[in-house]
Amino acid sequence: MIRVFVAESSRMASELVEATLSRSRPRFEVHAFGIRSPDIYRELEKCKPDVALLSSNLQDGPLAGFKVLFQLRQARTKTSIVMLLDSDEPEFVIDSFRGGAKGVYSRQTPSNYLPKCICAVHSGQFWINNGQLQFLLELVSRLSPVQTLKPGGMERLTKREWGVTKLVAEGLHNEEIALKLGISEHTVRNYLCHIFEKLGLSSRVELVLCALSQVQALPPIPEGGYRRVSVQHR
């Protein structure tokens, strides 16, 4: 039994969703309300549902559901949220996932898919159609292009930093690097902070790509221990 909370713009809309779910298998325990956004958090705390269907438009105004969504994210609710949208407008889909929703369900989608959506989200998956996924991927590619180094960029690193970089490029995690080099994970993180700062990188993926592009230039890991490095965390 999956406990479902429905927050719609009207009592009639909530009851229609409840009727749709009552005819499906598996069975759902539905708490349907046509309510205003100030009341939603209290009701969620009261019934503690597994999944909440949250309309983007509520009784207190268009797009009021997004305000509720971001409030729930700040509260770190354990309930999985599915946003009910009137259309697949890119900005609404993007803001839904930015707000922590686990799924987006357009009212243009046949109602027989709604139980599948709830089950998928309840099991830890995300619910998104191909069109919505397309412009999400386009957004990600525009927001943060992967940085690459010009030839010779690795020359800024010390021998010890070269050694850490090579192990990162080999796919080792921080814990594995620490065990291999006989240092703490904290020291490995400090080395990586220095490496990112020197090379102008911001992620492990960027570092791996840079290392692989110059793999022939990487020297052997230096012999001897690694001194601890202290940095101010940002």
C-alpha angles and dihedrals in degrees: 000000000000116000109223128189118200120201110183136162093253141019091245093054091049092050091051090055090046091052091051092052094044090062095053136086128259095047122245130208100222128199104188122189134168096207146150121258097252089061099049099079092051092049092048091052089050100051099025097209126196093225131019124202105208121190116218088223119055136175092274095056151305114307091008087130090070090058089054091047094056091045090053090050091054089050089051093226116193091219114107111234127215115190116219108213131188091217143005094253105161095229092054093049092047093048090048092060092038087057092054102262115157094206144015120214119189119210086226088070117093111263094236088074093060096083089050090051092052093047092049094051092044090055092054100264129123122242116217133135125233095258093051091046091053096061092040089058091046089053093051092050091052097045101053118017112193111257120229131190128237116242111287095026092124090063088084091071126092119236091259091050089049089056094052090046092053092052091049089052089052089060100254119151123227092263092052092047090051092051093047094050098037095240135113126270087242090059091049090053090050091052090050091050089054092046094050091048094049095047098039092240130139107193145041091242091058090049092051092050091050092047093048091050089058100029093133090058096054110109123218117278106272119251120248134039129316118241118227117260123211121203135165108253116233 
